[in-house]
Amino acid sequence: MAVDFSLWCVAVLLALPILAVVLVRHEWANGILYSANFLVSAGLCANAIFHLVTGAVPENIVLPLALPWIGAHFRLDALSAVFLVIVNLGAAGASLYGLGYGRHETARARVLPFFPAFLAGMNLVVLGDDAFTFLLAWEFMSLSSWALVMAHHRVPENVRAGYVYLLMASFGTLALLLAFGILAGPDGGYAFATIRAMPPAAGSIWLVLLLVLLGAGSKAGLVPLHVWLPLAHPAAPSHVSALMSGVMTKVAVYAFIRILFDLAGPPQWWEGMIVLALGGLTAVMGVLYALMEHDLKRLLAYHTIENIGIIFIGLGLALAFQADNMAAAAALSLTAALFHVFNHSVFKSLLFFGAGAVLTATGERDMEHLGGLIHRMPQTAFAFLVGCAAISALPPLNGFVSEWMTFQAILLSPGLAEWGLKLSVPAVGALLALSAALAAACFVKAYGVAFLGRPRGNAAAEAKEVDAFSRSAMFAFAGLCLIAGILPGFAIDGLAPAVQSLLGARMPVQAAISWLSIVPIAESRSSYNGLLVFLFIAASALLAAYAIHLLASKVVKRVPAWDCGFPLASPATQYSAGSFAQPIRRVFGTLVFRARERVTMPPPGEMGMARIDVELHDLAWDWLYAPISGAISLAADRLNVLQFLTIRRYLTLVFLALVGLLLVLAIWM
Amino acid sequence: MDVIRDLAVQGAQMLLVLLLAPFLTGFVRKVKARLLRRRGPPLIQPYRDLVRLTRKDALVAVNASWLFRSVPYLVFAATWVAAALVPTFASGLMFSWSADLIAIIALLGSGRFFLALAGMDIGTSFGGIGASREVMIASLAEPAMMMIVFVLALIAGSTQLSTIAAFMLSSQVGVRVSLGLALIALIMVAIAENARIPVDNPATHLELTMVHEAMVLEYSGRHLALIELAASLKLLLYVSLIGCVFLPWGLAAAESPISGYAIGAIAYLAKVLLAGSALAMFETSIAKMRVFRVPAFLGAALMLGLLGALLRFVSAGL
């Protein structure tokens, strides 16, 4: 039943683009279409929650579509339902936000039709139950999001972003195609049920892991496959950025979990180690990139990379524990990863909505031109602050809970048998702690420069609060950050069926624990209670405020800033994003980005301006992509002669190629 | 009956840390002054300062936002809750299970996050420099602290501070290399987190040497009083933390009679005095370091913590 309903909803989403093309000329099309998107997404989300709550019995359906001898298989099981909730929650939020934000859209004809198509693509990936349907939906999702990235195609940097995205997406799909080829084996059993029944031989599992890391990892943004993400995510309209960063990367995580935990058979310990190492590297690199960034939306996109790293740390731990038969610890790690998937989709969407609101109000994405928005846009500023605190893993919000669970999982890892894991897990723990601390630094920078201080330009000084739809979307997600943070037990119990079905174990039932605390594993002596922490902080703050207002002077005098006696009038004397990040750039950047600073001072006595030039290198680009693209250009140049041959030579070439292929075939057989 | 006693212990602890925190700050100042052959302010001077500050009018910059005015309450609340969850004289705290050591660190992190934001709120260069350097220091101190938590949690089998303290009191601990490394790292982190010499100077208003003071430069009156109290609480928190983990003697167990609590309280006071004197001695004997030497200092703490954690992963006995 539930799967039928989901597919009907997807069918509606697939029909909406046609309606959009018909209606796009009308002023009211925006409201109609985003309302429809909102309703369908909300329906899908509610349906998936209902499915999870009522026992999550898997439902299958085969439709006579796609390849005639396979048909299109769809399946709604616990894992699909969890990701359907995440996808459609984000989609509903983005649609609600789009009701207001979309009105300012200048290229409506290039956004409205592709938006529902993108939503349909993501839903179909999660529902697909054979390799063909999965890949078709995956490519549909990539292409529709590419179209949305290219919505403003006259901006040169968007064209480049779209180009890089298209290349990386095609490459990723190719890798996944090959991975499914290996999984399906020589008999070509492409249905997931067939693959599950016959997992690949142990000898080829490393190839599957490599291909899945390339395919799903490039879509999720694992370093060093992340290069397209900070280009493409910010180029799209902000609600689409929220979907791409908050939701589409999670669909990639879904693909990873589906293939490695469900289809590829029992994991090996070294799979866990590789994934852990990549996760740790991604987490720290992502946040360091973000710290160096001054463009608000690109900063958020880089932070997505960091959070993907945290999720992959959890997944790597789960693989390692599962390989060593530590089922309870594996369940904790996987639940932590899934909960972080949910949390990140919530606060990253919220932050992108906030960035979109800033963009609407000021037309600026560069933080060096913003400042003081807390006075002009108080509500957006408040919601954005909640998002910043949540992503910085501050209690009692939700980001802290999933990181706490990941730390608890790390603390269980001395039980692992292999030396490689024993040595790498604490190091990854250190990387995780480092990335959490740096994330807080980065969001102090983002919020402090964009929303606090004095306006650095006219656009920021004259900003106006955004419309009610955008604000309500932001406040709804800010509320979710708080609720998931103070009542995490319900979310953990909601994720339990998915974890149970993949690992055969689950975390202890959290609803049964007194005072709504959460505990990581049954015999653990650690616990955390977000609700009490929240109540304690609120009570102490209120007590302090009450005592102060009872005993202390109540007078507030508004005076000019003190600034040690030298307040300078120009807003340019404030700390900028670049200067804020300078200490961290000096500590980490010289190694990671080969950062160089050059200060040029005028000679003594002259009144000219001093200059500081900062040089940063993206080593992933310099060492990996530049050589590859150089090699391709070189090969293209050399092969260029082939374009200008006579017909006789072409025929000779064709003949030789044919002979060569036949020879290969003859030797092979 | 048990519930009432536990609640009383928890309440007494909350009051105790609040009352004792300015005393510790005053004590450190006094000892430092005596070491420099000055007479120094009386021990109750910090209390007088706090009262004086609350009586004064709060001067708020014209372009300060609501965030600037609410941050002192938030910072104070987060620090107070964190300090109330670290065992001081008794280990069986009623609400100890609601937030473990990781959560306590994160609570202090919340306080710092909002204080750094408040530093950026007015839009002055001093606020920015303070906030920027504070987060740089925190970005290394926090992971170092997490590594220390790893060591302690792996030895005691829990991240709950009450459980860790009870375990440290038991005879199972013995002398361990990893604990020694963790202690050194913890002291280094505590110095950095509390803005003490050689990382920062709590007494200075000399522009290029201040970090924490630059961040709170715009605060005055009751707001400043709350922030000063929160800073004192944080110092006391770290002293209590080192005390309950590494010098757990005298700590009253969960079910102890009244005399046990009295012994615990006396032992705790002795620990605070000892730690205060040691801090004063250390601060007078060392010069403040350049701000860009701090990463090396904290990097060493991080590496010590990581080494301790690795030892624990490699062998259960070390």
Interface residues (C-beta under 8 A of the other chain):
Chain A: G371 G372 I374 H375 P378 L385 A389 S392 A393 L394 P395 F400 W404 F407 Q408 I410 L411 S413 P414 K422 L423 V425 P426 A427 G429 A430 A433 L434 A436 A437 L438 A440 A441 F443 V444 K445 Y447 G448 V449 L452 G453 R454 W515 S517 S524 R525 S526 S527 Y528 N529 L532 V533 F536 I537 A538 S540 A541 A544 A545 I548 L551 A552 S553 V555 V556 K557 R558 V559 P560 A561 W562 D563 C564 P567 L568 P571 T573 Q574 Y575 S579 F580 A581 Q582 P583 I584 R586 V587
Chain B: T54 R55 K56 D57 A58 L59 V60 A61 V62 N63 S65 W66 L67 R69 Y73 L74 F76 A77 A78 W80 V81 A84 F95 W97 S98 A99 D100 I102 A103 A106 L107 G109 S110 R112 F113 A116 L117 G119 M120 D121 I122 G123 T124 S125 F126 G127 G128 I129 A131 S132 R133 V135 M136 A138 S139 L140 A141 E142 P143 M146 M147 F150 A153 L154 G157 S158 T159 Q160 T163 H205 E207 L217 E218 S220 G221 R222 A225 L226 V291 F292 P295 L302 G305 L306 A309 L310 R312 F313 V314 A316
